[in-house]
C-alpha cells in the first residue's frame, strides 16, 4: 500500500513535528498563562452548553 520511503517519511515527519510543537509550547508557556487566563472557563461553559443542547434534543425526540 505504501512504499518504504513513504513510511519512513511519515514516521520522521510525525517525530519532528511533535518535537517542534512541544518545544514551541514549552517556550511560550509563560506567555500563554499570562494572556489566556480565563480561557478554561470559556471552554467549560461551551462544553456545558453543548451538553444542554444534546439533552434538549434527546428529550424532544423522545
mmCIF file of the N, C-alpha and C atoms, coordinates in Angstrom:
data_MODEL
# 
_entry.id   MODEL 
# 
loop_
_atom_site.group_PDB 
_atom_site.id 
_atom_site.type_symbol 
_atom_site.label_atom_id 
_atom_site.label_alt_id 
_atom_site.label_comp_id 
_atom_site.label_asym_id 
_atom_site.label_entity_id 
_atom_site.label_seq_id 
_atom_site.pdbx_PDB_ins_code 
_atom_site.Cartn_x 
_atom_site.Cartn_y 
_atom_site.Cartn_z 
_atom_site.occupancy 
_atom_site.B_iso_or_equiv 
_atom_site.pdbx_formal_charge 
_atom_site.auth_seq_id 
_atom_site.auth_comp_id 
_atom_site.auth_asym_id 
_atom_site.auth_atom_id 
_atom_site.pdbx_PDB_model_num 
ATOM 1   N N  . UNK A 1 1  ? 0.824   -1.180 0.000  1.00 0.00 ? 1  UNK A N  1 
ATOM 2   C CA . UNK A 1 1  ? 0.000   0.000  0.000  1.00 0.00 ? 1  UNK A CA 1 
ATOM 3   C C  . UNK A 1 1  ? 0.878   1.258  0.000  1.00 0.00 ? 1  UNK A C  1 
ATOM 4   N N  . UNK A 1 2  ? 1.818   1.352  0.938  1.00 0.00 ? 2  UNK A N  1 
ATOM 5   C CA . UNK A 1 2  ? 2.767   2.461  0.973  1.00 0.00 ? 2  UNK A CA 1 
ATOM 6   C C  . UNK A 1 2  ? 4.163   1.917  0.720  1.00 0.00 ? 2  UNK A C  1 
ATOM 7   N N  . UNK A 1 3  ? 4.963   2.727  0.053  1.00 0.00 ? 3  UNK A N  1 
ATOM 8   C CA . UNK A 1 3  ? 6.341   2.302  -0.157 1.00 0.00 ? 3  UNK A CA 1 
ATOM 9   C C  . UNK A 1 3  ? 7.148   2.533  1.120  1.00 0.00 ? 3  UNK A C  1 
ATOM 10  N N  . UNK A 1 4  ? 8.324   1.930  1.175  1.00 0.00 ? 4  UNK A N  1 
ATOM 11  C CA . UNK A 1 4  ? 9.178   2.068  2.350  1.00 0.00 ? 4  UNK A CA 1 
ATOM 12  C C  . UNK A 1 4  ? 9.564   3.527  2.573  1.00 0.00 ? 4  UNK A C  1 
ATOM 13  N N  . UNK A 1 5  ? 9.833   4.233  1.517  1.00 0.00 ? 5  UNK A N  1 
ATOM 14  C CA . UNK A 1 5  ? 10.203  5.649  1.627  1.00 0.00 ? 5  UNK A CA 1 
ATOM 15  C C  . UNK A 1 5  ? 9.073   6.488  2.206  1.00 0.00 ? 5  UNK A C  1 
ATOM 16  N N  . UNK A 1 6  ? 7.832   6.188  1.807  1.00 0.00 ? 6  UNK A N  1 
ATOM 17  C CA . UNK A 1 6  ? 6.693   6.933  2.324  1.00 0.00 ? 6  UNK A CA 1 
ATOM 18  C C  . UNK A 1 6  ? 6.494   6.669  3.815  1.00 0.00 ? 6  UNK A C  1 
ATOM 19  N N  . UNK A 1 7  ? 6.675   5.439  4.235  1.00 0.00 ? 7  UNK A N  1 
ATOM 20  C CA . UNK A 1 7  ? 6.522   5.091  5.651  1.00 0.00 ? 7  UNK A CA 1 
ATOM 21  C C  . UNK A 1 7  ? 7.603   5.776  6.477  1.00 0.00 ? 7  UNK A C  1 
ATOM 22  N N  . UNK A 1 8  ? 8.830   5.740  6.007  1.00 0.00 ? 8  UNK A N  1 
ATOM 23  C CA . UNK A 1 8  ? 9.931   6.394  6.718  1.00 0.00 ? 8  UNK A CA 1 
ATOM 24  C C  . UNK A 1 8  ? 9.672   7.889  6.810  1.00 0.00 ? 8  UNK A C  1 
ATOM 25  N N  . UNK A 1 9  ? 9.253   8.497  5.716  1.00 0.00 ? 9  UNK A N  1 
ATOM 26  C CA . UNK A 1 9  ? 8.949   9.931  5.727  1.00 0.00 ? 9  UNK A CA 1 
ATOM 27  C C  . UNK A 1 9  ? 7.839   10.243 6.725  1.00 0.00 ? 9  UNK A C  1 
ATOM 28  N N  . UNK A 1 10 ? 6.784   9.458  6.735  1.00 0.00 ? 10 UNK A N  1 
ATOM 29  C CA . UNK A 1 10 ? 5.671   9.705  7.652  1.00 0.00 ? 10 UNK A CA 1 
ATOM 30  C C  . UNK A 1 10 ? 6.119   9.608  9.105  1.00 0.00 ? 10 UNK A C  1 
ATOM 31  N N  . UNK A 1 11 ? 6.907   8.600  9.429  1.00 0.00 ? 11 UNK A N  1 
ATOM 32  C CA . UNK A 1 11 ? 7.378   8.426  10.797 1.00 0.00 ? 11 UNK A CA 1 
ATOM 33  C C  . UNK A 1 11 ? 8.286   9.583  11.208 1.00 0.00 ? 11 UNK A C  1 
ATOM 34  N N  . UNK A 1 12 ? 9.227   9.946  10.342 1.00 0.00 ? 12 UNK A N  1 
ATOM 35  C CA . UNK A 1 12 ? 10.116  11.066 10.644 1.00 0.00 ? 12 UNK A CA 1 
ATOM 36  C C  . UNK A 1 12 ? 9.349   12.386 10.761 1.00 0.00 ? 12 UNK A C  1 
ATOM 37  N N  . UNK A 1 13 ? 8.374   12.582 9.890  1.00 0.00 ? 13 UNK A N  1 
ATOM 38  C CA . UNK A 1 13 ? 7.566   13.799 9.929  1.00 0.00 ? 13 UNK A CA 1 
ATOM 39  C C  . UNK A 1 13 ? 6.816   13.898 11.251 1.00 0.00 ? 13 UNK A C  1 
ATOM 40  N N  . UNK A 1 14 ? 6.207   12.812 11.694 1.00 0.00 ? 14 UNK A N  1 
ATOM 41  C CA . UNK A 1 14 ? 5.460   12.818 12.953 1.00 0.00 ? 14 UNK A CA 1 
ATOM 42  C C  . UNK A 1 14 ? 6.393   13.111 14.124 1.00 0.00 ? 14 UNK A C  1 
ATOM 43  N N  . UNK A 1 15 ? 7.557   12.490 14.143 1.00 0.00 ? 15 UNK A N  1 
ATOM 44  C CA . UNK A 1 15 ? 8.508   12.707 15.237 1.00 0.00 ? 15 UNK A CA 1 
ATOM 45  C C  . UNK A 1 15 ? 8.977   14.156 15.267 1.00 0.00 ? 15 UNK A C  1 
ATOM 46  N N  . UNK A 1 16 ? 9.412   14.679 14.121 1.00 0.00 ? 16 UNK A N  1 
ATOM 47  C CA . UNK A 1 16 ? 9.924   16.048 14.055 1.00 0.00 ? 16 UNK A CA 1 
ATOM 48  C C  . UNK A 1 16 ? 8.817   17.054 14.356 1.00 0.00 ? 16 UNK A C  1 
ATOM 49  N N  . UNK A 1 17 ? 7.632   16.842 13.810 1.00 0.00 ? 17 UNK A N  1 
ATOM 50  C CA . UNK A 1 17 ? 6.508   17.741 14.051 1.00 0.00 ? 17 UNK A CA 1 
ATOM 51  C C  . UNK A 1 17 ? 6.163   17.779 15.540 1.00 0.00 ? 17 UNK A C  1 
ATOM 52  N N  . UNK A 1 18 ? 6.116   16.623 16.188 1.00 0.00 ? 18 UNK A N  1 
ATOM 53  C CA . UNK A 1 18 ? 5.809   16.556 17.616 1.00 0.00 ? 18 UNK A CA 1 
ATOM 54  C C  . UNK A 1 18 ? 6.872   17.267 18.440 1.00 0.00 ? 18 UNK A C  1 
ATOM 55  N N  . UNK A 1 19 ? 8.135   17.089 18.091 1.00 0.00 ? 19 UNK A N  1 
ATOM 56  C CA . UNK A 1 19 ? 9.216   17.765 18.809 1.00 0.00 ? 19 UNK A CA 1 
ATOM 57  C C  . UNK A 1 19 ? 9.126   19.284 18.652 1.00 0.00 ? 19 UNK A C  1 
ATOM 58  N N  . UNK A 1 20 ? 8.852   19.751 17.452 1.00 0.00 ? 20 UNK A N  1 
ATOM 59  C CA . UNK A 1 20 ? 8.757   21.193 17.217 1.00 0.00 ? 20 UNK A CA 1 
ATOM 60  C C  . UNK A 1 20 ? 7.577   21.784 17.975 1.00 0.00 ? 20 UNK A C  1 
ATOM 61  N N  . UNK A 1 21 ? 6.427   21.128 17.934 1.00 0.00 ? 21 UNK A N  1 
ATOM 62  C CA . UNK A 1 21 ? 5.252   21.624 18.651 1.00 0.00 ? 21 UNK A CA 1 
ATOM 63  C C  . UNK A 1 21 ? 5.515   21.639 20.153 1.00 0.00 ? 21 UNK A C  1 
ATOM 64  N N  . UNK A 1 22 ? 6.139   20.590 20.687 1.00 0.00 ? 22 UNK A N  1 
ATOM 65  C CA . UNK A 1 22 ? 6.442   20.527 22.120 1.00 0.00 ? 22 UNK A CA 1 
ATOM 66  C C  . UNK A 1 22 ? 7.411   21.636 22.512 1.00 0.00 ? 22 UNK A C  1 
ATOM 67  N N  . UNK A 1 23 ? 8.460   21.827 21.737 1.00 0.00 ? 23 UNK A N  1 
ATOM 68  C CA . UNK A 1 23 ? 9.436   22.878 22.028 1.00 0.00 ? 23 UNK A CA 1 
ATOM 69  C C  . UNK A 1 23 ? 8.784   24.257 21.992 1.00 0.00 ? 23 UNK A C  1 
ATOM 70  N N  . UNK A 1 24 ? 7.957   24.512 20.992 1.00 0.00 ? 24 UNK A N  1 
ATOM 71  C CA . UNK A 1 24 ? 7.289   25.800 20.860 1.00 0.00 ? 24 UNK A CA 1 
ATOM 72  C C  . UNK A 1 24 ? 6.330   26.035 22.023 1.00 0.00 ? 24 UNK A C  1 
ATOM 73  N N  . UNK A 1 25 ? 5.601   24.988 22.413 1.00 0.00 ? 25 UNK A N  1 
ATOM 74  C CA . UNK A 1 25 ? 4.669   25.128 23.528 1.00 0.00 ? 25 UNK A CA 1 
ATOM 75  C C  . UNK A 1 25 ? 5.416   25.450 24.819 1.00 0.00 ? 25 UNK A C  1 
ATOM 76  N N  . UNK A 1 26 ? 6.511   24.741 25.083 1.00 0.00 ? 26 UNK A N  1 
ATOM 77  C CA . UNK A 1 26 ? 7.280   24.999 26.308 1.00 0.00 ? 26 UNK A CA 1 
ATOM 78  C C  . UNK A 1 26 ? 7.860   26.408 26.302 1.00 0.00 ? 26 UNK A C  1 
ATOM 79  N N  . UNK A 1 27 ? 8.270   26.875 25.131 1.00 0.00 ? 27 UNK A N  1 
ATOM 80  C CA . UNK A 1 27 ? 8.855   28.208 25.013 1.00 0.00 ? 27 UNK A CA 1 
ATOM 81  C C  . UNK A 1 27 ? 7.814   29.298 25.301 1.00 0.00 ? 27 UNK A C  1 
ATOM 82  N N  . UNK A 1 28 ? 6.577   29.083 24.872 1.00 0.00 ? 28 UNK A N  1 
ATOM 83  C CA . UNK A 1 28 ? 5.523   30.091 25.006 1.00 0.00 ? 28 UNK A CA 1 
ATOM 84  C C  . UNK A 1 28 ? 4.603   29.863 26.203 1.00 0.00 ? 28 UNK A C  1 
ATOM 85  N N  . UNK A 1 29 ? 4.930   28.908 27.067 1.00 0.00 ? 29 UNK A N  1 
ATOM 86  C CA . UNK A 1 29 ? 4.037   28.539 28.163 1.00 0.00 ? 29 UNK A CA 1 
ATOM 87  C C  . UNK A 1 29 ? 3.748   29.716 29.104 1.00 0.00 ? 29 UNK A C  1 
ATOM 88  N N  . UNK A 1 30 ? 4.768   30.491 29.467 1.00 0.00 ? 30 UNK A N  1 
ATOM 89  C CA . UNK A 1 30 ? 4.567   31.630 30.367 1.00 0.00 ? 30 UNK A CA 1 
ATOM 90  C C  . UNK A 1 30 ? 3.705   32.702 29.716 1.00 0.00 ? 30 UNK A C  1 
ATOM 91  N N  . UNK A 1 31 ? 3.941   32.940 28.443 1.00 0.00 ? 31 UNK A N  1 
ATOM 92  C CA . UNK A 1 31 ? 3.166   33.946 27.725 1.00 0.00 ? 31 UNK A CA 1 
ATOM 93  C C  . UNK A 1 31 ? 1.706   33.545 27.626 1.00 0.00 ? 31 UNK A C  1 
ATOM 94  N N  . UNK A 1 32 ? 1.443   32.268 27.371 1.00 0.00 ? 32 UNK A N  1 
ATOM 95  C CA . UNK A 1 32 ? 0.066   31.788 27.278 1.00 0.00 ? 32 UNK A CA 1 
ATOM 96  C C  . UNK A 1 32 ? -0.634  31.873 28.628 1.00 0.00 ? 32 UNK A C  1 
ATOM 97  N N  . UNK A 1 33 ? 0.065   31.560 29.706 1.00 0.00 ? 33 UNK A N  1 
ATOM 98  C CA . UNK A 1 33 ? -0.532  31.642 31.042 1.00 0.00 ? 33 UNK A CA 1 
ATOM 99  C C  . UNK A 1 33 ? -0.920  33.078 31.375 1.00 0.00 ? 33 UNK A C  1 
ATOM 100 N N  . UNK A 1 34 ? -0.149  34.023 30.889 1.00 0.00 ? 34 UNK A N  1 
ATOM 101 C CA . UNK A 1 34 ? -0.424  35.441 31.150 1.00 0.00 ? 34 UNK A CA 1 
ATOM 102 C C  . UNK A 1 34 ? -1.586  35.957 30.304 1.00 0.00 ? 34 UNK A C  1 
ATOM 103 N N  . UNK A 1 35 ? -1.608  35.605 29.033 1.00 0.00 ? 35 UNK A N  1 
ATOM 104 C CA . UNK A 1 35 ? -2.587  36.179 28.114 1.00 0.00 ? 35 UNK A CA 1 
ATOM 105 C C  . UNK A 1 35 ? -3.923  35.448 28.071 1.00 0.00 ? 35 UNK A C  1 
ATOM 106 N N  . UNK A 1 36 ? -3.955  34.190 28.454 1.00 0.00 ? 36 UNK A N  1 
ATOM 107 C CA . UNK A 1 36 ? -5.172  33.394 28.314 1.00 0.00 ? 36 UNK A CA 1 
ATOM 108 C C  . UNK A 1 36 ? -5.635  32.854 29.656 1.00 0.00 ? 36 UNK A C  1 
ATOM 109 N N  . UNK A 1 37 ? -5.788  33.736 30.642 1.00 0.00 ? 37 UNK A N  1 
ATOM 110 C CA . UNK A 1 37 ? -6.140  33.332 31.998 1.00 0.00 ? 37 UNK A CA 1 
ATOM 111 C C  . UNK A 1 37 ? -7.516  32.664 32.075 1.00 0.00 ? 37 UNK A C  1 
ATOM 112 N N  . UNK A 1 38 ? -8.547  33.253 31.486 1.00 0.00 ? 38 UNK A N  1 
ATOM 113 C CA . UNK A 1 38 ? -9.916  32.770 31.657 1.00 0.00 ? 38 UNK A CA 1 
ATOM 114 C C  . UNK A 1 38 ? -10.402 31.837 30.574 1.00 0.00 ? 38 UNK A C  1 
ATOM 115 N N  . UNK A 1 39 ? -9.515  31.365 29.739 1.00 0.00 ? 39 UNK A N  1 
ATOM 116 C CA . UNK A 1 39 ? -9.934  30.543 28.605 1.00 0.00 ? 39 UNK A CA 1 
ATOM 117 C C  . UNK A 1 39 ? -10.534 29.215 29.055 1.00 0.00 ? 39 UNK A C  1 
ATOM 118 N N  . UNK A 1 40 ? -10.031 28.652 30.146 1.00 0.00 ? 40 UNK A N  1 
ATOM 119 C CA . UNK A 1 40 ? -10.558 27.357 30.585 1.00 0.00 ? 40 UNK A CA 1 
ATOM 120 C C  . UNK A 1 40 ? -12.029 27.478 30.963 1.00 0.00 ? 40 UNK A C  1 
ATOM 121 N N  . UNK A 1 41 ? -12.431 28.617 31.528 1.00 0.00 ? 41 UNK A N  1 
ATOM 122 C CA . UNK A 1 41 ? -13.836 28.785 31.889 1.00 0.00 ? 41 UNK A CA 1 
ATOM 123 C C  . UNK A 1 41 ? -14.713 28.917 30.652 1.00 0.00 ? 41 UNK A C  1 
ATOM 124 N N  . UNK A 1 42 ? -14.225 29.568 29.639 1.00 0.00 ? 42 UNK A N  1 
ATOM 125 C CA . UNK A 1 42 ? -14.967 29.665 28.384 1.00 0.00 ? 42 UNK A CA 1 
ATOM 126 C C  . UNK A 1 42 ? -15.159 28.270 27.792 1.00 0.00 ? 42 UNK A C  1 
ATOM 127 N N  . UNK A 1 43 ? -14.115 27.452 27.819 1.00 0.00 ? 43 UNK A N  1 
ATOM 128 C CA . UNK A 1 43 ? -14.209 26.081 27.325 1.00 0.00 ? 43 UNK A CA 1 
ATOM 129 C C  . UNK A 1 43 ? -15.187 25.242 28.124 1.00 0.00 ? 43 UNK A C  1 
ATOM 130 N N  . UNK A 1 44 ? -15.151 25.378 29.439 1.00 0.00 ? 44 UNK A N  1 
ATOM 131 C CA . UNK A 1 44 ? -16.067 24.616 30.291 1.00 0.00 ? 44 UNK A CA 1 
ATOM 132 C C  . UNK A 1 44 ? -17.509 25.027 30.027 1.00 0.00 ? 44 UNK A C  1 
ATOM 133 N N  . UNK A 1 45 ? -17.769 26.323 29.932 1.00 0.00 ? 45 UNK A N  1 
ATOM 134 C CA . UNK A 1 45 ? -19.123 26.808 29.649 1.00 0.00 ? 45 UNK A CA 1 
ATOM 135 C C  . UNK A 1 45 ? -19.588 26.343 28.275 1.00 0.00 ? 45 UNK A C  1 
ATOM 136 N N  . UNK A 1 46 ? -18.704 26.341 27.298 1.00 0.00 ? 46 UNK A N  1 
ATOM 137 C CA . UNK A 1 46 ? -19.051 25.866 25.955 1.00 0.00 ? 46 UNK A CA 1 
ATOM 138 C C  . UNK A 1 46 ? -19.438 24.391 25.978 1.00 0.00 ? 46 UNK A C  1 
ATOM 139 N N  . UNK A 1 47 ? -18.678 23.581 26.696 1.00 0.00 ? 47 UNK A N  1 
ATOM 140 C CA . UNK A 1 47 ? -18.989 22.146 26.788 1.00 0.00 ? 47 UNK A CA 1 
ATOM 141 C C  . UNK A 1 47 ? -20.322 21.931 27.502 1.00 0.00 ? 47 UNK A C  1 
ATOM 142 N N  . UNK A 1 48 ? -20.574 22.681 28.577 1.00 0.00 ? 48 UNK A N  1 
ATOM 143 C CA . UNK A 1 48 ? -21.855 22.580 29.282 1.00 0.00 ? 48 UNK A CA 1 
ATOM 144 C C  . UNK A 1 48 ? -22.995 22.980 28.353 1.00 0.00 ? 48 UNK A C  1 
ATOM 145 N N  . UNK A 1 49 ? -22.801 24.037 27.583 1.00 0.00 ? 49 UNK A N  1 
ATOM 146 C CA . UNK A 1 49 ? -23.816 24.476 26.630 1.00 0.00 ? 49 UNK A CA 1 
ATOM 147 C C  . UNK A 1 49 ? -24.115 23.380 25.603 1.00 0.00 ? 49 UNK A C  1 
ATOM 148 N N  . UNK A 1 50 ? -23.086 22.740 25.075 1.00 0.00 ? 50 UNK A N  1 
ATOM 149 C CA . UNK A 1 50 ? -23.297 21.651 24.119 1.00 0.00 ? 50 UNK A CA 1 
ATOM 150 C C  . UNK A 1 50 ? -24.039 20.481 24.758 1.00 0.00 ? 50 UNK A C  1 
ATOM 151 N N  . UNK A 1 51 ? -23.696 20.146 25.996 1.00 0.00 ? 51 UNK A N  1 
ATOM 152 C CA . UNK A 1 51 ? -24.391 19.067 26.697 1.00 0.00 ? 51 UNK A CA 1 
ATOM 153 C C  . UNK A 1 51 ? -25.866 19.404 26.899 1.00 0.00 ? 51 UNK A C  1 
ATOM 154 N N  . UNK A 1 52 ? -26.158 20.647 27.239 1.00 0.00 ? 52 UNK A N  1 
ATOM 155 C CA . UNK A 1 52 ? -27.550 21.067 27.390 1.00 0.00 ? 52 UNK A CA 1 
ATOM 156 C C  . UNK A 1 52 ? -28.286 20.938 26.062 1.00 0.00 ? 52 UNK A C  1 
ATOM 157 N N  . UNK A 1 53 ? -27.656 21.337 24.977 1.00 0.00 ? 53 UNK A N  1 
ATOM 158 C CA . UNK A 1 53 ? -28.296 21.211 23.658 1.00 0.00 ? 53 UNK A CA 1 
ATOM 159 C C  . UNK A 1 53 ? -28.575 19.752 23.312 1.00 0.00 ? 53 UNK A C  1 
ATOM 160 N N  . UNK A 1 54 ? -27.623 18.864 23.595 1.00 0.00 ? 54 UNK A N  1 
ATOM 161 C CA . UNK A 1 54 ? -27.847 17.442 23.323 1.00 0.00 ? 54 UNK A CA 1 
ATOM 162 C C  . UNK A 1 54 ? -28.958 16.881 24.194 1.00 0.00 ? 54 UNK A C  1 
ATOM 163 N N  . UNK A 1 55 ? -29.043 17.321 25.439 1.00 0.00 ? 55 UNK A N  1 
ATOM 164 C CA . UNK A 1 55 ? -30.114 16.865 26.321 1.00 0.00 ? 55 UNK A CA 1 
ATOM 165 C C  . UNK A 1 55 ? -31.469 17.325 25.811 1.00 0.00 ? 55 UNK A C  1 
ATOM 166 N N  . UNK A 1 56 ? -31.564 18.586 25.394 1.00 0.00 ? 56 UNK A N  1 
ATOM 167 C CA . UNK A 1 56 ? -32.816 19.097 24.850 1.00 0.00 ? 56 UNK A CA 1 
ATOM 168 C C  . UNK A 1 56 ? -33.203 18.332 23.601 1.00 0.00 ? 56 UNK A C  1 
ATOM 169 N N  . UNK A 1 57 ? -32.253 18.076 22.726 1.00 0.00 ? 57 UNK A N  1 
ATOM 170 C CA . UNK A 1 57 ? -32.526 17.324 21.503 1.00 0.00 ? 57 UNK A CA 1 
ATOM 171 C C  . UNK A 1 57 ? -33.025 15.923 21.841 1.00 0.00 ? 57 UNK A C  1 
ATOM 172 N N  . UNK A 1 58 ? -32.386 15.266 22.806 1.00 0.00 ? 58 UNK A N  1 
ATOM 173 C CA . UNK A 1 58 ? -32.793 13.917 23.208 1.00 0.00 ? 58 UNK A CA 1 
ATOM 174 C C  . UNK A 1 58 ? -34.207 13.930 23.791 1.00 0.00 ? 58 UNK A C  1 
ATOM 175 N N  . UNK A 1 59 ? -34.501 14.918 24.644 1.00 0.00 ? 59 UNK A N  1 
ATOM 176 C CA . UNK A 1 59 ? -35.820 14.992 25.274 1.00 0.00 ? 59 UNK A CA 1 
ATOM 177 C C  . UNK A 1 59 ? -36.922 15.288 24.260 1.00 0.00 ? 59 UNK A C  1 
ATOM 178 N N  . UNK A 1 60 ? -36.624 16.128 23.278 1.00 0.00 ? 60 UNK A N  1 
ATOM 179 C CA . UNK A 1 60 ? -37.637 16.469 22.276 1.00 0.00 ? 60 UNK A CA 1 
ATOM 180 C C  . UNK A 1 60 ? -37.878 15.337 21.275 1.00 0.00 ? 60 UNK A C  1 
ATOM 181 N N  . UNK A 1 61 ? -36.873 14.515 21.032 1.00 0.00 ? 61 UNK A N  1 
ATOM 182 C CA . UNK A 1 61 ? -37.041 13.404 20.106 1.00 0.00 ? 61 UNK A CA 1 
ATOM 183 C C  . UNK A 1 61 ? -37.764 12.218 20.745 1.00 0.00 ? 61 UNK A C  1 
ATOM 184 N N  . UNK A 1 62 ? -37.776 12.122 22.063 1.00 0.00 ? 62 UNK A N  1 
ATOM 185 C CA . UNK A 1 62 ? -38.455 11.016 22.734 1.00 0.00 ? 62 UNK A CA 1 
ATOM 186 C C  . UNK A 1 62 ? -39.723 11.493 23.301 1.00 0.00 ? 62 UNK A C  1 
# 
